[in-house]
Amino acid sequence: MKEGMEAWQSWIGTIAAQGKLISTKPVVWEGTLVRHKTMEAKPAILDGLMVTGYLLCEVASDQEVQEWSKSCPILHSPDGFTEIREIAPFEL
């Protein structure tokens, strides 16, 4: 686990050194799944995939974040994956 954390710190540090890191945090496994008529104390797992953390960055292009993603330590796990999403603007 120590080696894994060192890999994460190095990877995130590279992004932070560029002044592009806004926030990063892990998320806990436990959660509450809320549906229309029910609420269950369990995490939502869709198709066997679960988000375990996030990284919020400011980038110049989609290509920039795609290149970062290729070197993400989670990809060392056979089932590891990254997902890139843009923050949607929300105005009232």
C-alpha positions as CSV (number, residue, x, y, z in Angstrom):
1,M,0.0,0.0,0.0
2,K,2.9,2.3,0.8
3,E,4.3,1.9,-2.8
4,G,0.8,2.6,-4.2
5,M,0.5,5.8,-2.2
6,E,3.9,7.0,-3.3
7,A,2.8,6.5,-6.9
8,W,-0.4,8.5,-6.3
9,Q,1.5,11.3,-4.6
10,S,4.0,11.5,-7.4
11,W,1.3,11.5,-10.1
12,I,-0.8,14.1,-8.4
13,G,2.3,16.1,-7.5
14,T,3.2,16.3,-11.2
15,I,-0.3,17.9,-11.9
16,A,-0.1,20.2,-8.9
17,A,3.4,21.4,-9.9
18,Q,1.9,22.7,-13.1
19,G,-0.6,24.8,-11.1
20,K,-3.5,22.8,-12.5
21,L,-4.7,20.9,-9.4
22,I,-7.8,22.3,-7.8
23,S,-8.8,19.5,-5.4
24,T,-8.4,15.7,-4.9
25,K,-9.9,13.4,-2.3
26,P,-10.7,9.8,-1.9
27,V,-14.3,8.8,-1.1
28,V,-15.2,6.1,1.4
29,W,-16.7,2.8,0.4
30,E,-19.9,3.2,2.5
31,G,-22.7,5.3,1.1
32,T,-26.4,5.7,0.9
33,L,-28.2,4.8,-2.3
34,V,-31.3,7.0,-2.7
35,R,-34.0,6.1,-5.2
36,H,-37.4,7.3,-6.0
37,K,-39.1,5.4,-3.2
38,T,-36.3,3.7,-1.3
39,M,-33.1,4.6,0.6
40,E,-30.4,1.9,1.3
41,A,-27.3,2.2,3.3
42,K,-24.9,0.9,0.6
43,P,-22.8,2.4,-2.1
44,A,-24.1,2.5,-5.7
45,I,-22.2,0.2,-7.9
46,L,-23.1,0.3,-11.6
47,D,-21.9,-2.6,-13.7
48,G,-19.4,-3.5,-11.0
49,L,-17.6,-0.2,-11.2
50,M,-17.3,2.2,-8.3
51,V,-15.8,5.7,-8.0
52,T,-13.2,5.7,-5.2
53,G,-11.9,9.3,-5.5
54,Y,-11.8,12.3,-7.6
55,L,-9.3,14.8,-9.0
56,L,-10.5,18.3,-10.0
57,C,-8.2,20.2,-12.4
58,E,-8.2,23.1,-14.7
59,V,-6.9,22.2,-18.1
60,A,-6.4,23.9,-21.4
61,S,-7.8,21.0,-23.5
62,D,-9.3,17.6,-23.4
63,Q,-6.1,16.2,-24.8
64,E,-4.1,17.5,-21.8
65,V,-6.2,15.6,-19.2
66,Q,-6.3,12.5,-21.5
67,E,-2.5,12.4,-21.4
68,W,-2.5,12.7,-17.6
69,S,-5.1,9.9,-17.4
70,K,-2.8,7.5,-19.3
71,S,-0.3,7.6,-16.5
72,C,-2.8,7.3,-13.6
73,P,-1.6,4.7,-11.1
74,I,-5.1,3.1,-10.9
75,L,-4.4,1.7,-14.4
76,H,-1.8,-0.7,-12.8
77,S,-4.8,-2.6,-11.4
78,P,-6.4,-5.0,-13.9
79,D,-9.8,-3.5,-13.2
80,G,-8.7,0.1,-12.7
81,F,-10.1,2.8,-14.8
82,T,-10.4,6.6,-15.0
83,E,-13.3,8.7,-16.2
84,I,-13.0,12.2,-17.6
85,R,-15.9,14.5,-17.1
86,E,-16.3,18.3,-17.5
87,I,-18.0,20.3,-14.8
88,A,-21.3,21.5,-16.3
89,P,-22.0,25.2,-15.9
90,F,-25.0,25.8,-13.7
91,E,-26.7,29.2,-13.5
92,L,-30.2,30.1,-12.2
